[in-house]
Amino acid sequence: MSYLVGTPKGRLSTLEESLAQQPWQQARPQVRVKLLPHEGETYVLAQSQDRVAKERSMRRRRLRKYLDALEGLRQRKRPLHRDEMYEALGAAKKEAGRDARFVKVSMQLQPATGKDQGKGKGRQRATLSWELDRKVLREGWRREGRYLLCTNLTETDPAKLWEYYLQLVEVEQAFKELKHDLGIRPVHHQLDHRIEAHLFVSFLAYCLQVTLKARLRLTASGLTPRSVLEKFATVQMLDVHLPTTDGREVVMSRHTQPSKDLQLLLDQLKITLPEQAPPKSTG
């Protein structure tokens, strides 16, 4: 069995010294990699310049928002009690996510005064102070845009290993689109032929979505298949039943007319809705 899988970034701490001794190799114009054979496996450290810029921008935005929240807590007109401060600080850390580790926060408690005396430590007034953890910040800065892969493949060409990884990303994206965009779950089949039928219909749906994605890339690159499917959902098919005086019934199958923006999208994709079906008489 061959595999190429992602590993936690924490693994970099163990291999960082050995990886630093390996030369960078260019896999793509904006992507470079390092290969490190280790204990029968090959570790691939990849760095994407586009991903560096994206992660760095996101980190700066979250960190600035976190610092603004801390400053807001410190400058409150009414000082918070200890328990209130813990709650507000926890909410700010949750929103900052992993970027909260770049800031060392300390809380100073003041003795309770007035009517708060005798109500326990939770009623003590609390103030905050903080400072950037520059060591952790430098470590995070070095690792932005980098991720570590592990494989047992003997391939030494970084470009080929990168192509294998992109195939893995495409497969994961396909499962995500099947579950969310196309909504094939939940599945509660118990008979083999029903399972096979469900897989067949799901595969056909995915083929249509891939085709739609390719056409959007050429004609409307700003739209995603999900947004287009949501627009298409406004077109409904219905049957209109009209009774006649002689006891029969006229059935007319009709689809709703698309809105102006949907019609513009249909024209851009060169999709034409079928003509309205002729009426049928029953009875």
N, C-alpha and C positions, 0 to 999 in steps of 0.2 A: 504494500500500500504506500502510495506517495501522498504527501501532504505539504501544504503551504498555509500556515495559520498566523494570525496576529497574536502577539504576546502582550501582557500588561507592561505599561511604561516603567513600573517598578523594577522590571528585569534589567533595565538599563543601568541601574545602580551597581549590579553585579558585574556587568560586562563592559561598563563604560571605559575602564582603563585599557582593556584589550582592544576595544573598538577604536580608541583614540590612536592606536599604533597602525591601524589599517588605512590604506589610501582610499580616497573617494574615487568612484568610477561613475561616468556619465551614462545614465540609462535613457534619458530624454533631455531636450534642451533645458527644461525647468526642473528636472528630477535627477538627483544623484544618489548613489547607494554605496554602502560598505559591506563587504562580505567577510564573515568571521566563522571559520570552521571551529566547532567546539563540541567535544564529547559525542562525535558521530553525527552531529547535526550542523546545519549552516544557518547562522543568524544573519539576517539582512536588515541593516539600518538604512532606512530610506528618508530622504529629506526633499520636500517639494517647496519651491520658492513661493508658489501661490498659496500653499497651505500655511507657510510661515507668516505671510502677510495677513491672512485671514484670522489665524489663531491669535496673533499678536494684537490685532485690532479688537477682537472680542475680549481678550484679557484686559486690555487697557480700559475698555468701556465698562466692564463689570467691576474692575478695581476702583475706578473713579466713582462709580455709583455707590460702592460699598463705603468708601471714604466719606462721601457726602452724607450717607446715612449715619455714620459714626459722628460726624461733626454736628449733624442735626440733633442727635441724642445728647451731645455734650452742651449744646447751646439752648436747650429747652428752658423756658422761663420758670416752669415748675420742675424742680429736680425729681427724678423718678425714684421710687423705692427700689430696694434690691431685687425683689421678685419681678417688678415691672421692667427693670433694666435687663434682667436675664431673658425675659420674654421678647423684648424689642431687639436685643442683640441676637437672639436665636433666629428671629425672622430675617434680620439683615444678613446673617451668615448663610441662611438657606438660599436666599436670592443670589448671593455672590457665588455660591457653589464652591468648587475647588479653589477658586481664586481667593477665598478668605484666608487660606493658609499663608499668604504673602504678608499678612498684617498680624503683629503680636498685640493683642488687646489686653489691658489690665483694668480691673475695676477697684476703685477705692470706696470704702464704706465709711460713712460718718455716723456718729451716735444719733439715735432717734431723739427728737425733741418734742416738747409739747404733748399733745394728745396721742402721739405715736409711741411714747414711752411705755414700756411694759407689754408691748404687743408682739414681741419676738424680733428675731433678726431680719425677717422679711420686710419690716417696716423701716429699716435703716435707709437713709438717703445714700444714693450711689452716684458716682461720677466716673467718667471713662478717660483713659489715656491710651495712646497707641503709638506704634512705630513700625515702619516697614522692616520685614525680615529680609535683609538684602541678600543673605546667603541663599535662602530658598528662592528668592526672586531671580537671582542670577542662574540658578539651576533650572528653573522653569523657563527662563528666556532661552537657554541653550537648547532645550528640548522642544521648543515650539516648532511645529511643522515637521517633526520627526516621529517615526513610529517603527517598531521593531517587529520583524517577521521571523518565523522559524520554519525550516523545511528540512526534509531528509533527501531532497533531490541533489544530485551530484552536479547539476548544471552550474557553471561558473560565469556565464554571460549575464551580467546584471539586467540587460534589456529584456532577455527572455524571462527571467524571474519576475520582472515587473509586469510583463504581459500576462503571466500566469496569475499574478495578484489581481490584475484588472478583471480577469475572467471571474475570479471569486467575488469581486465587488458586484459585477453584473448579475451573477446568480443570486446574491443576497438581495439586490434591488428587485429582481424578478419576483422573489417570494414576498417581498414587502408590497409590491403592487398587486399581486394576486390576493393577498389577505385584506388590504385596505382599500385600494382604488376599485378593484373588481368585486370585492366582498364575497369570496367563495367560502368563507367560514361563517358559522360553525358547520361541521360535517358530521352527520350522525348515521351514515350508511352502515349496514351490516352485511349486505349481500355483495358478492364480488362483481356481478354485472352492473350494479348500481354505482359501485366505487369506480369502475372503469368508465362508465358513462359520465360521471361527474368530472373525472380527470380529463376526458376527451373534450367536454364542453368548456372546462377551464382553460385548456390549452388553446382551443379556438378563440376564446375571449382574449387571451394574452397575445395571440398572433395579431388580432385586430387592433389591440392597443399599441403594439409595437409598430404596426403600419401607420396608425394615427400619429404616433410620436415622430416617425420619420417624415410624414407629410407636414406636420407642424413645424419641424425644424427648417423646412424649405419655405413655407409660406407665412407662418405666424410663430416665430421663435419665442415670442414673449409669453405664449400660452402653454400650459401643461395639459397632458391628457385628462387629468382629473377635472380641471376647470372646464374643459370642453365637454366632457361627459355630463357635468352638472348643467351646462347650458342645453345640451341635447335632451336632458330629462324633462324639459318644459314642453316638449312635443309629445303628445299623448295620442294613442289610438283608441277609439271607442266605436261601439255599434249603436246606431240610432234605430229604434223599433217604432214603426208607425202602423197602427191598425187601420184596416180599410173597412168600408161599409159592407162588403160581402164576406166578412169573417177571416179574411187573410191578413197577413202581416208583411209589411215592406221593411227589410233590414238594409240599412246603409252603413257601411264601414267607412269611418272618416278619421283622418288625423288632423290635429289642430294646426293652424297656420303658424309658422315661426315668427317670432318678433323681428324687428328691424335689425338689431345687432346680431341675432342668430342667423338671419338670412344673409347678412354681410359675411359672417364666418363661413357659412355653407358655400357662398360664391367663391370665397378665397380658397377653400379646400376643394372646390370643383365637385361638390356633392349636390345631387339633385334629388329632391324627395319624389317618391312615386306619385303618379296621378291618383286622384280620388277614385276608389273602386265604384263601379256601377251598382245601383241598387239591386237587391235580390228579393224575390217574392216567395213567401212560405205559406203553407196551409193548403 
